[in-house]
Amino acid sequence: MQEQRFTEKDWKLFRSKIADWQESFMDRLNREYIAILSEDANSSDKFRKLDKRIKEDRKKAGVQVRMSRSNLICNIISLLNEGAISFEDLEDFSDGLKETVGAFIDR
């Protein structure tokens, strides 16, 4: 396992940003849910489609994360892969964290 290179400042910064990142991600999800409900389809079909989508989305890091230092890198990678954040959102983080995350993303 690769050494997880991040600082205490990175951990504190992540904790300060995660709520806003998640709120923004869930706002986007809500707009997508509205689009599903606005489709020209049977109510039962829209309901089932939305129910399935919500069940999938609730497992995403953009909705909920396990807050621990040991999950920091995995959480950031998940947020990036889900489109909840972009690499530009990591600009205030340490170079070590960005290099570690970048190495996993490039794989």
GITA-V178912 format. One record per residue. N is the residue number from 1. RES is the residue in one small letter. NEAR is the number of other C-alpha atoms within 12 Angstrom. Layout:
<<N & RES & NEAR> <N & RES & NEAR>>
This chain:
<<1 & m & 6> <2 & q & 10> <3 & e & 14> <4 & q & 22> <5 & r & 25> <6 & f & 26> <7 & t & 20> <8 & e & 16> <9 & k & 18> <10 & d & 27> <11 & w & 27> <12 & k & 19> <13 & l & 24> <14 & f & 34> <15 & r & 24> <16 & s & 16> <17 & k & 23> <18 & i & 31> <19 & a & 21> <20 & d & 19> <21 & w & 30> <22 & q & 31> <23 & e & 19> <24 & s & 20> <25 & f & 28> <26 & m & 27> <27 & d & 17> <28 & r & 21> <29 & l & 26> <30 & n & 19> <31 & r & 15> <32 & e & 19> <33 & y & 23> <34 & i & 17> <35 & a & 16> <36 & i & 25> <37 & l & 22> <38 & s & 17> <39 & e & 17> <40 & d & 11> <41 & a & 14> <42 & n & 13> <43 & s & 14> <44 & s & 14> <45 & d & 16> <46 & k & 20> <47 & f & 19> <48 & r & 17> <49 & k & 23> <50 & l & 25> <51 & d & 17> <52 & k & 16> <53 & r & 21> <54 & i & 20> <55 & k & 13> <56 & e & 16> <57 & d & 24> <58 & r & 18> <59 & k & 17> <60 & k & 28> <61 & a & 33> <62 & g & 34> <63 & v & 31> <64 & q & 21> <65 & v & 27> <66 & r & 20> <67 & m & 20> <68 & s & 15> <69 & r & 23> <70 & s & 16> <71 & n & 20> <72 & l & 32> <73 & i & 37> <74 & c & 25> <75 & n & 31> <76 & i & 45> <77 & i & 32> <78 & s & 27> <79 & l & 34> <80 & l & 29> <81 & n & 21> <82 & e & 25> <83 & g & 24> <84 & a & 33> <85 & i & 30> <86 & s & 21> <87 & f & 23> <88 & e & 13> <89 & d & 20> <90 & l & 28> <91 & e & 17> <92 & d & 20> <93 & f & 30> <94 & s & 21> <95 & d & 17> <96 & g & 22> <97 & l & 31> <98 & k & 30> <99 & e & 23> <100 & t & 26> <101 & v & 32> <102 & g & 23> <103 & a & 17> <104 & f & 21> <105 & i & 19> <106 & d & 12> <107 & r & 8>>
